[in-house]
Amino acid sequence: MLATKVLAAGITHLTDARYFAAWEVDFLAFPIGDGTGENITWTYLNAMREWVEGPAIVAELGSITDGAAWAAQLTEHRVNMALLDHTAPASAQRDLRAAGIELIAHVKVEGYQDAETVREAMEDMPEAQYVVLDFAHGGITWEDLEEGQPLSLPELEALAQGRSVLLQIDLGDRDPKAVNAAYSIAGFAVRGSSEEKVGYKSFDDLDGLFEGLEVFE
């Protein structure tokens, strides 16, 4: 059991799916949209979901425009959550919500952006149940935030007020439970990666986070 919410995205093979499910993450996001850059087929997604239990299944759609068409596909395949780039037009978001699809916003943070720019990006998806602030995309670490680059820790805390924020960031040796408690975030987001060979990969880069979040009943 984990102390916070965790979203694992970019799931393209069963090795990742099983690892994250074993850690009891809350959400498994499979890249199915053309805008994800690494999309898989519905057939493969449905095959993988048969092997995992527990996490909610999320369709990672990336940047889309036709929300109605995607809503029909998600409904057909019994998926009721979608991970969208914050740049998705409001009409697409409305169409998904009208079909009962819950939304998770994906906000990629770059090193040249300030807190106000990030806030505006978050406001592009006001109905999103969760907001992923993806600092890893821009190579931004927790140490950078401690130094105020590209935004400060008080600014991060302010961004998290009123929204359920999932941080995607390299914490270094920081205690994830302490970070969660101090900055009012809902949890963390991580991303899968390719296998080293079929059925095998190292999770050394993720084990520390999950071990730090583990709680024992």
Secondary structure, DSSP 4 states (H G I P E B T S, - for coil): -BSSEEEEE---SHHHHHHHHHTT-SEEEEE-SGGGSS---HHHHHHHHTT--SSEEEEEEES-S-HHHHHHHHHHTT--EEEEETTS-HHHHHHHHHTT-EEEEEEEPPTT--HHHHHHHHHT-TT-SEEEEESGGGT-BHHHHHTTSSS-HHHHHHHHTTS-EEEESB-TT--HHHHHHHHT--EEEEE----SBTTB---HHHHHHHHHHB---
